């Protein structure tokens, strides 16, 4: 099968969607498919390279506006491509529109990673076209049933939607199931962006005194949240660990007692870090933002789900886990079992392959 993935960036650019495409592309190549990834180069010159058997076409980029590349070369490359499956990764208006207007693949599969959340004024212009893009796709992949239920964009095309959760390799993560006395060791992992809600978590720590927090990751909110941490007099309880290597990351999970993802917007569409934490045997605290976060974490079973942007409720959840060591361990074991049953990388790859078959038969 000839498969063409379309997005704006690819490895070594780091990001959730970029990693998702890389895992799929390399696995599909290993299965014997002819796989090409069509993205944009950081400069005006088009380049073609090969990694792990995957052909990567980096089309020349003229500029970048509102995080989206402007490229003429990418649509032209898409128009010349002869593929069985064109797999478009959304949100990415340039790729979506180019495939809608110029694509020549036998079938289109679109992974709907997230609604457009912040650029609402721009979305008023693009919205009618997005409806057409979604209507033309042969199959639409969503990462959770919650997103299909709550997205106004997916509701009109829900008969085309299939749920293929993101997956991880559980073997990378080893549960430790801590029973030690003393402060509760909390962990956050992720890009420091506005929708991660770390300000809510920092305010909640004021109401949960015997707790320490380690923050792994970097991003545009780093300085703002570090300043807030200092103003709240939390410097001795909060550690900003910045970015760490993939090899080092499992150790951070092993040293923690619980994991927190206090997202405050639908831009947090899934929460792969929750899978990593659960695979590590950690109970998770997350928020109800109408996305995969509250589907992955089962309230009362594998963790606790609280309202977003509510430091008081978040503090109550933190104190609840701190007070219940045996409950933490039970939740951690349930979380690990849930990962092994439903959220492995092999299951994700098989689910995408089934979506391709559905699209070709549509």
Secondary structure, 3 states (H helix, E strand, C coil): CEEEEECCCCCCCCCHHHHHHHHHHHHHHHCCCEEEEEEECCCCCCEEEEECCEEEEEECCCEEECCEEECCHHHHHHHHCCCCEEEEEECCHHHHHHHHHHCCCCEEEEEECCCCCCCHHHHHHHHHHHHHHHHHCCEEEECCHHHHHHCHHHHCCHHHEEECCCCECHHHCCCCCCCCCCCEEEEEECCCCHHHCHHHHHHHHCCCCCEEEEEECCCCCHHHHHHHHHHCCCCCCEEEEECCCHHHHHHHHHCCCEEEECCCCCCCCCCHHHHHHHHCCCEEEEEECCCCHHHHCCECCCEEEEECCCHHHHHHHHHHHHHCHHHHHHHHHHHHHHHHHHCEHHHHHHHHHHHHHHHHHC
